[in-house]
Amino acid sequence: MSTRRASAKLKYPRKSEFIEALREVIIAGKPRLEKGDPVEIRLMRGGYQGKATVTISPDDPDQFEVVGAIKDADQLSRRIRVAAWALLQERVFGRYIIEYDRKSGIVTIEGAKLQASRDSPMKFCR
């Protein structure tokens, strides 16, 4: 398969054993995320390893954008997809880097640096 550049829209998962744990770490870590610091959570090990820059938008409750190269969208780590869904559920919008290490089970979420002035900053809605 060829690598796609630019971005792709992916549907949020609607079921996961990891959603509540991810929501809890996002709730507790909002002040850190607001400052641009990463938050981490250890989940069950295994699955696809990965790292993605995602954009969570309040205007699209069904899909999120993945920025950059994607070889196979179906193989983007489920834990990354669920972390994106947890950000949406907690109304934490903007661009984030989400990384999953399959050996340790750690998911890391941090605000992505904006590369162009047309990009919108992270937004935290209550």
C-alpha angles and dihedrals in degrees: 000000000000123000115252120218129204111033145311134209115231129187119246113245112246099204132042141145087222100055099092094047091049092048090051093052091047092050092048093041101047093107090052092046090049089056091047094252120138126250122207138197131182114227132173111302123245136054126090118333115223154143126216140172107225135185117214113199129192087213096064117050092173105051142030129202123244112203122209136015119352120180096185120002091200090062096053103124113273088221090058090050091049092048088054089050091050090053089052093048091051090047093241103148133184138060120325139173110227119189131183124196109199095197095057098025090230121149115197123195123187138158113267120232110250114242102191133035091237090066115097120234123243114285128204114199126187 
